[in-house]
Amino acid sequence: MRNVRIALGQMRAVQGDTRANMKKMEAMAAGAAAGGADIICFPELSYTGYFVKKDRLLEIAEREDGEFVRGICEAAKKNGICIVAGFAERGDSNDIYNTAVFADRQGKIAGKARKVYLWKSEKKRFKQGEEFPVFETEFGRAAILICYDLEFPEPARIAALKGARMIFCPAAWSVPARNRWDLDLKGSSLYNLLFTAGANFADELCCGASGVAGPDGRMIAQSPGQEEELVFADLDMEEADRQRENIPYFADLDEGVLQQLADAARDYRTE
């Protein structure tokens, strides 16, 4: 692992216009690469826009080998930058998933995540994902938690226990929930001794404030508002290992406590 420069593409999406959104992501990826970034992360459903009704989503959803993935992979290879971006994925059974992918500098998909915890009306538009995968990158292991997935402590802990040193969080985080956004980015990092990079939209409904938190729970870089911009952060990836050597969260983790959590969750649902 080595030092990494990450960019967050805080963009204003055109709802339902995949071509316009792809052009914007291509331009921002080029700008991030010109600024020395190794990785750029875009918001949730950056290809389609988040606020798209189900009928339109059914029209523009794509399979993993569709135009979106090809375009992201081409942009990654052309600019020599890794890209995290989201789209409405059509699954094998024609279900639609809220999905994000990680394309490496060679233009290959290194990782993919389907959103597990669907927020309110999302349950009418998307099928729930089932797991929190961790994947290898040139900078170490990483995971993608999409927006509401970050609000639950278990997914980030699962990623950390699987060896992740970085969590990417593509989001469409609302203005009223701004305080939770900051706390979740910091808390995910602090309690799991890793970096959390959250990319949010630049519009009136989302709070912007894209940022990166470090393993000590401090915000390393963050957008001051809701304007469209690139946010850069320079990360020492070995800091996660230094924190883990100093703070034995995982060595002291008690499987019996985890079983109590599972039992309590089961009992809560059956009450």
Buried (B, 14 or more C-beta within 10 A) or exposed (E): BEEBBBBBBBBBBBBBBBEEBBEBBBEBBBBBBEEEBBBBBBBBBBBBBBBBEEEBBEEBBBEBEBBBBEBBBEBBBBBEBBBBBBBBBBBEEEEBBBBBBBBBBEBEBBBBBBBBBBBEEBEEBBBBBEEBBBBEBBBBBBBBBBBBBBBBBBBBBBBBEEEBBBBBBBBBBBBEBBEBBBBBBBBBBBBBBBBBBBBBBBBEEBBBBBBBBBBBBEBBBBBEEBEBBBBBBBBBBEBBBEBBEEBEBEEEEEEEEEEEEEEEEEEEEEE
